[in-house]
Structure formats: C-alpha cells, structure tokens
Amino acid sequence: MSDRYQTVLLFGPPGVGKGTQGKILAQIPGFFHSSTGEIFRNLDVTTELGKIFYQYSSRGELVPDDITVRIWHQNVYANTILGLFKPTQDLLVLDGLPRSVKQARLLYRYVDVLKIIHLVSRNKVELFERMKKRALKENRADDAKDEVIKRRFEVYESQTYPVLEYYPKNAVVEVDAMGSPAAVLAQILNNVVHVQNEHFQRVDTSIS
C-alpha cells in the first residue's frame, strides 16, 4: 500500500456543487470527505493562520499555497488520529484543493489521485446565483458580494482550471453538474465505484 492517501478529487468552478456531492459521498462507508473550504471557514480568525486566510479570502483571492496545504494536512492528519479517517480503508474525497498547479505539486507527497470528477456547467449565471443563495443560507458574507464572486471565477479560470493539465487525462471524467443532486451523484458513483473496489482489493492483498 502507498503511504499517500488514495484520493478521488472533486473539481470544478465555484458553486458547481463539489461540497454537496462530497458530503453525500461521505455518508457511504469507505469514503472520507475533506473540504478545504470548510476547514478554512472553521479556522479561528484570531490565530496567525486564521488572519492570513481572512486577508486573502475576503478579497476572493487564493491563500498562499504552502499555508493552504499545511492547514489542510494538519486537519486531515488530526482526523486520522481521531479515527474518523482510516487511510488504509477509506478513499479520501478531496474538495477545494488543489486550486493551483503549485498546490498540486505540493500535494503530491500526501495524495495519490486515482480519479478526478470534473463537475461542469455551461451556465455561469446559474452558478453565480447558486453562490449568492448559498451565501445567504450558510451566512457566507464574502460570497454575498458580486465583486467577490466575480473575482472567484476569474481566479478559477486563471489559476485553478489549469490544474487539470497537471494530471493524466485518463484520470479525468466530466460530470454534468446541473441535474438534481441524485442525478449528479449517480454519474459520480458510476465513475468511482470501481475505484473503491480496487482500493478494497489492494487492502485485502496487503493484509493477506
């Protein structure tokens, strides 16, 4: 077994539903969902790392790569210590990371990306409205501002979308994100069930 976390990456623009699908997958035994957005939102903004995070996120910009990866890894490692994430049994479902090619390179030491679910939408207006509604529902004050949302899309196009070129093309599968959550989930499962099966088989082989 590899020392790196065996990972399924949920990828796509802001508002496309990565967090929603990650939470659903987390309810299925054998999947552990790690959302960088949730990790960041739960940071204590009075701490050094929390202040740095807020300084960038409030402008719709990316947190420096090394700090982002450090915060994320500390959180995932803490979950392994607590027994919530069992890397030898669970597939890591990663959402919100990497957001730049440099982050993808930094992550390589920690994760082995087996499949990338690229959630796509041709309707940016609908994604924009999704983010505004989410901001109201989840009290995300930063996402309620049009200029911040616009900046998030600009950052995604310029810095995050190129991440797809870093990974092998045969690891990437496109999923239409504009259906119902159940319809989107069905497409995702169609592409990750065999990945989970192969992971379980590797675990059985390493034990026997």
C-alpha positions as CSV (number, residue, x, y, z in Angstrom):
1,M,0.0,0.0,0.0
2,S,1.2,3.5,-0.8
3,D,1.9,5.9,2.1
4,R,-0.1,8.6,0.2
5,Y,-3.8,9.0,0.7
6,Q,-5.7,7.2,-2.1
7,T,-7.8,10.1,-3.4
8,V,-10.8,11.0,-5.5
9,L,-10.7,14.7,-6.4
10,L,-13.9,16.7,-6.9
11,F,-13.0,19.5,-9.3
12,G,-14.9,22.4,-10.8
13,P,-15.8,26.1,-10.6
14,P,-17.3,27.9,-7.6
15,G,-20.9,27.0,-6.9
16,V,-20.9,23.8,-9.0
17,G,-21.7,21.6,-6.1
18,K,-18.4,20.0,-5.0
19,G,-19.2,20.3,-1.3
20,T,-22.7,19.0,-1.7
21,Q,-21.5,15.9,-3.5
22,G,-18.6,15.4,-1.1
23,K,-21.0,15.4,1.9
24,I,-23.2,12.9,0.2
25,L,-20.3,10.6,-0.6
26,A,-19.1,10.9,3.0
27,Q,-22.3,9.1,4.1
28,I,-21.2,6.0,2.1
29,P,-18.8,3.6,4.1
30,G,-15.3,3.7,2.6
31,F,-15.3,7.4,1.7
32,F,-13.9,10.3,3.8
33,H,-14.7,13.8,2.6
34,S,-12.2,16.6,3.2
35,S,-13.4,20.1,2.2
36,T,-10.7,22.8,2.3
37,G,-13.5,25.4,2.3
38,E,-15.0,24.0,5.5
39,I,-11.6,23.7,7.1
40,F,-10.9,27.3,6.3
41,R,-14.3,28.6,7.5
42,N,-13.8,26.8,10.8
43,L,-10.4,28.5,11.4
44,D,-10.1,30.8,14.4
45,V,-9.5,34.1,12.7
46,T,-7.7,35.4,15.8
47,T,-4.8,33.0,15.1
48,E,-1.9,33.7,12.8
49,L,-3.1,31.3,10.2
50,G,-6.7,32.4,10.5
51,K,-5.7,36.1,10.0
52,I,-3.7,35.2,6.9
53,F,-6.6,33.2,5.5
54,Y,-9.1,36.0,6.0
55,Q,-6.8,38.6,4.5
56,Y,-6.9,36.7,1.2
57,S,-10.4,35.1,1.2
58,S,-12.2,38.4,1.9
59,R,-10.8,39.6,-1.4
60,G,-11.7,36.5,-3.3
61,E,-8.1,35.5,-3.7
62,L,-6.2,32.3,-3.0
63,V,-4.4,31.7,0.3
64,P,-0.6,31.2,-0.3
65,D,-0.1,27.6,-1.5
66,D,2.3,26.4,1.2
67,I,0.0,27.7,4.0
68,T,-3.1,26.2,2.3
69,V,-1.5,22.7,2.1
70,R,-0.1,22.9,5.7
71,I,-3.5,23.8,7.1
72,W,-5.2,21.1,5.1
73,H,-2.7,18.4,6.1
74,Q,-2.9,19.3,9.8
75,N,-6.7,18.8,9.6
76,V,-6.6,15.5,7.8
77,Y,-3.9,14.1,10.0
78,A,-5.9,15.1,13.1
79,N,-8.9,13.1,11.6
80,T,-6.7,10.1,11.3
81,I,-5.6,10.4,14.9
82,L,-9.2,10.6,16.0
83,G,-10.0,7.5,13.9
84,L,-12.5,9.4,11.7
85,F,-10.4,8.9,8.6
86,K,-8.8,5.4,8.1
87,P,-6.4,5.8,5.1
88,T,-5.9,2.1,4.7
89,Q,-9.6,1.5,4.4
90,D,-11.1,4.8,3.2
91,L,-10.8,6.7,-0.1
92,L,-10.2,10.4,0.5
93,V,-12.7,12.6,-1.3
94,L,-10.9,15.9,-1.7
95,D,-12.9,19.1,-2.5
96,G,-11.4,22.6,-2.9
97,L,-7.8,21.5,-3.2
98,P,-5.6,21.9,-5.3
99,R,-6.5,25.3,-6.6
100,S,-3.3,25.9,-8.4
101,V,-0.7,23.9,-10.2
102,K,1.8,24.7,-7.4
103,Q,-0.6,23.3,-4.8
104,A,-1.0,20.1,-6.9
105,R,2.8,19.7,-6.8
106,L,2.9,20.3,-3.1
107,L,0.0,17.8,-2.6
108,Y,1.8,15.1,-4.4
109,R,3.7,14.0,-1.3
110,Y,0.4,13.4,0.5
111,V,-2.2,12.2,-2.0
112,D,-2.3,9.7,-4.9
113,V,-5.1,11.0,-7.1
114,L,-6.9,8.0,-8.6
115,K,-9.8,9.8,-10.3
116,I,-10.8,13.4,-10.9
117,I,-14.5,14.1,-11.1
118,H,-14.7,17.3,-13.1
119,L,-18.1,18.9,-12.4
120,V,-19.0,21.1,-15.3
121,S,-21.7,23.7,-16.1
122,R,-22.1,25.8,-19.2
123,N,-24.3,28.2,-17.3
124,K,-22.1,30.6,-15.3
125,V,-25.1,32.8,-14.5
126,E,-26.7,29.9,-12.7
127,L,-23.5,29.2,-10.7
128,F,-23.4,32.9,-9.8
129,E,-26.9,32.8,-8.4
130,R,-26.2,29.5,-6.6
131,M,-23.3,31.2,-4.8
132,K,-25.5,34.2,-3.7
133,K,-28.2,31.9,-2.4
134,R,-25.6,29.8,-0.6
135,A,-24.1,32.9,1.0
136,L,-27.5,33.8,2.5
137,K,-28.3,30.2,3.6
138,E,-24.9,29.5,5.1
139,N,-24.0,33.0,6.3
140,R,-21.0,33.3,4.0
141,A,-20.8,37.1,3.9
142,D,-17.9,37.2,1.4
143,D,-19.9,35.2,-1.2
144,A,-22.8,37.7,-1.0
145,K,-20.8,40.4,-2.8
146,D,-21.0,40.4,-6.6
147,E,-17.4,41.7,-7.0
148,V,-16.0,38.9,-4.8
149,I,-18.0,36.2,-6.6
150,K,-16.7,37.6,-10.0
151,R,-13.2,37.6,-8.6
152,R,-13.5,33.9,-7.6
153,F,-14.5,33.0,-11.1
154,E,-11.5,34.9,-12.5
155,V,-9.2,33.2,-10.1
156,Y,-10.6,29.8,-11.0
157,E,-10.2,30.4,-14.8
158,S,-6.6,31.7,-14.5
159,Q,-5.2,29.6,-11.6
160,T,-7.3,26.6,-10.9
161,Y,-8.6,25.3,-14.2
162,P,-5.0,24.7,-15.5
163,V,-4.6,22.1,-12.7
164,L,-6.4,19.6,-15.0
165,E,-3.4,19.7,-17.2
166,Y,-1.2,18.5,-14.3
167,Y,-3.0,15.2,-14.0
168,P,-3.2,12.4,-16.6
169,K,-6.1,12.9,-19.0
170,N,-7.3,9.3,-18.4
171,A,-7.9,10.1,-14.7
172,V,-10.3,12.9,-15.5
173,V,-14.0,12.4,-16.2
174,E,-16.6,15.1,-16.8
175,V,-19.9,15.1,-15.0
176,D,-22.8,17.4,-15.7
177,A,-23.4,19.3,-12.5
178,M,-26.7,20.9,-13.4
179,G,-29.0,18.0,-12.7
180,S,-30.6,17.1,-9.4
181,P,-28.2,16.1,-6.6
182,A,-29.3,12.5,-7.0
183,A,-28.7,12.6,-10.8
184,V,-25.2,14.1,-10.3
185,L,-24.4,11.5,-7.6
186,A,-25.4,8.7,-9.9
187,Q,-22.9,9.9,-12.5
188,I,-20.2,10.2,-9.9
189,L,-20.8,6.8,-8.5
190,N,-20.7,5.3,-12.0
191,N,-17.1,6.5,-12.1
192,V,-15.8,5.9,-8.6
193,V,-17.4,2.6,-7.5
194,H,-14.7,0.7,-9.4
195,V,-12.0,2.9,-7.9
196,Q,-13.3,2.0,-4.4
197,N,-13.4,-1.7,-5.3
198,E,-9.8,-1.7,-6.5
199,H,-8.8,0.1,-3.3
200,F,-10.5,-2.6,-1.2
201,Q,-8.8,-5.3,-3.2
202,R,-5.4,-3.7,-2.6
203,V,-6.2,-3.5,1.1
204,D,-7.1,-7.3,1.2
205,T,-4.0,-8.2,-0.7
206,S,-1.7,-6.2,1.7
207,I,-3.3,-7.9,4.7
208,S,-3.3,-11.4,3.4
